[in-house]
């Protein structure tokens, strides 16, 4: 007969951002999106980024008897709704001071214009004979309109937290579609200035020590890793957390159960009365 002591703990996991929030990454090459984003400079609460798409892949497809074009670069993600022009975006995750807001300006831009081109829409997946199949529908408001799409080349998502670091994700468009002219303005180079406004009054100088794996994770995730390190929230000392946990357990009612056989057991209020 075996004896086991079962302790029930409630573990609250912090919400993670991420970057995702994107659709599946489409990577035709070995170059990652972060290798196409460079931090040119950083000072105080500002930084300058350069976005230079590399190794474009162009594919032609016939939809309803009309030739359309897919244009992507390595590491690109698709973030628009089905039916809208399929714009490839470069995702950029930045660390930021807690409680601040983000301002992004394009300070330099260089494009290549490609004519006689109709950009393919974002597909929607439908099951056909039990298998997913892409279906394409053109949003008439965009494809018959005169406005460039997307209207803004840089989109800023809502901030969130990655462990102790508040972060924000930018999506930088690799191209812009002009439906009335059937032209594509493909980005050759964009230089962005990012400013963090308000929030934490001063950087946190008391930086928690992190493991090598944690630091490697931050370094891989954040484009401005070095700049953002001092903006992390102060993590409570481990000893205090352990003491608090022990105090909480001492004040709690613990139960010991005798288990005669291995298996799954349902424990509810009636069971322990």
N, C-alpha and C positions, 0 to 999 in steps of 0.2 A: 504494500500500500504506500502510495506516495503522498507527501505533504507539500503543498505549495502555498506561499503567501502572495496574495494578489493585491497590488496597490494600484489604484486608479488615479491617473494624473490627467489634468486638462492642459494641453499644450497649445498656446495661442501663437500662430505663425503670422509674422508681419506680411502685409500685402506687398507683392513685387510688381514693378512697372514693366514693362518691357516690351518694353522694346517689343516687344511686341504685339502685340496688338497689330501685327502685320500678318499678311498672308504668307504662304510658303515662299522661302527665298529661292530665287531662280538664278543659278550661277553657272554660266556656260564656260567659265574659265577658272584659272587657279587664283586670280587676283581677288582679294577680299575687298569689300566696300571700304573698310577702315584704311586700307592702303591707298585709297584714292582721296582720302581726307587728310590734310596736313594742317597742323597747328603752326601758323607762321609766327605768332607772338602771343604772349599773355602777360598782363600786368594788372595787379589789383583785382578788380571785378570785371575785367574785359578780356576778350581774346579775339584773335583774327584767324579764320579758317580758310583754307583753299580747297575747293572741290574740283578735281580734274578727272572726269570719266575716262576710262581706258578700255581698249579692246571691245569696241561695239560689235554686237552681233545683230544682223539684219535678216529677217525671214519674211518671205511673202506667202500669203495664204489667200485662197479664193473663197469669199463668203457671199452667197446669193448672187453668184455670177460676177462679183466685183473683186478686184485685187486689193488687198489691204496689207499693211506692213506692221510687223512686230519689231521693235527696236529695244534691246536691253544691253546692259553692261554687267560684268561680273559683280556679284554681291547685291544686285538691285532687288528691291522688294516692290510689290504692287499694293497700293493702299487705297484705291478708289473703288466705287461701287460698280456692279455689273452694268454694262451698257455705256459707261463713260470711256473716253480714250484711255488706253492702257499705258499709263505713264510709269516709267521706271524711276524709283526713288532710291537715294542713298541714305540709309538710316545713320544718324549720329547721336550718340548718347553722351550728355555732358553732366558733370557734377556741378552743383550750384549751392550757394549759401541757403541755409534753411529759411523758408518763408519769403524768398525773393521772387521777383518776376523777371521774365526774359524779354529782351528786345533784340531783334535781329535785323540788320541792314545789309543789303548787297552794295558793296563799295566798288566792285570791279566785275565786269562780265564780258565774256567773249563767246559768240555763237557761230554755228555753221548752219546756213539755211538750205534746206533740201526741198525742192519743188515737186509738183505732180505726185503727191503722196497722200494717201488716206490711211490714217493710223487705225489699227485694229482696236476694237473695244475690249474692255475687261469681260471675260466670259463668265457664264454661270454654269455650274455643273448640274446635269440631270441624269437620272438613272435610265439607261436603255438596256433592256434585257438583263438587268441586274448589275450592269457595269456603268461607272460614271463617264459621262461624255460631255465635252464642252459645247455649249450653245452660245451663239453670238447674236446680240440684239443691239442696234445702234440707238442711243438716246437722242431723239430728234431735237431736243432743246439745245444740245451742244453741237451735234453734227450739222445742223442747219443754221446755226447761229454765226455771228460775226466775231464773238469774243474769243480771245486766246484761252486755251485750257492747258494747265491750270492757270488761274488768274495770278496766283502767288507762287513763286518758285520754291519758297521755303515755308513749310508748315510746322507749327510748334504744337506739340501735344501737351496734355496736362501733366504737371510735375507729379512725381511719385517718389518712393523710397526703394533703394536697394540696400538692405541692411541699415547701416548707420549713415548712408549717404543719400541726401536728396538729389534727385536727378531729373533731367528733362530730355525728351527725345525730339530731335529735329528730323524732318524728312525733306531732303533736298532733291528737287526734280532734275532729272537728267535731260529733259527736253520739254518743249512747249509746242502745242499743236494749234495751228490756225485753220479751222475747218473750211471757212469760206474761200480761202486762197489755196487750200489743200497743200499747205506748207508745214514743215516741221523745223522748228528752231532748236537745233541740237547743241547742248552746252559743250563748249570746249574747256572753259574755265570760269569758275565763280569764286569771288573772294567775299567772305562774310565777316561782318563785325558783330560780335555777340556781347551784350552788356547785361549784367545781373543787377537789378535795381531793388533797393529796399531789403527787407528781411533782417537776418542776423546782423547786428551792428558792427561786429568785428569778428575776424576769423578765430576759431577755437585753437588756442595754442597747446592745450593739454590733449595731445593726440593719443588715443588708445593704441596699445601695441597689438598688432594683428599678426596672424600666422603668415608664413610664406605663401600658402595657398590662397588665403584671403586677399593678400596684396596682389598676387598674380591675377586673381579674378577681377579686382578693381582696375588694374592696369590694362587688362584685355578689353574691359567693357567701356571704360571712359576715355574719350578722345583727349580730355584735359586732365588726365590722372594727377599729374604733379600739382597743378594749380588747385585742384579740388580737394586734396588730402586734408588741408587744415579746416575745411568746411564741414567735416563729418560731425555728427552729434556725439556728445560725450557718452561713452558706454559705461554703465555702472560697474564698479569694481566687482570682480568675481567673488571675493570673500563676502561682500555685503549681500550679494545675491544668494550665496550658499547659506549664510546665516539667516536670511529672511525665509528661505525655503525650509530650513530646519525648524525655525520658530513656528512656521505655518503648519508643518507636519505634527509638531508636538501639541499644538492646540486642536488638532483634528482627531476624529474618531477613526481608528484603523480597524479593519476586519481581517480575520484569518479564516480561510475556508479549507475544509478537508476534501481533497479530490481523489476519488477512488479509481477513476478511469480517465485516460486522455481523451480530449475532444473539445467541442465548443459548448460553452455554458452561457445562459442568459441570466444576468444578475439585475434584478430590479428591486424596488422598494419592498415588495412583499417578501422577497427572498431573504432579506437581511433583517426583517422585523423579528 
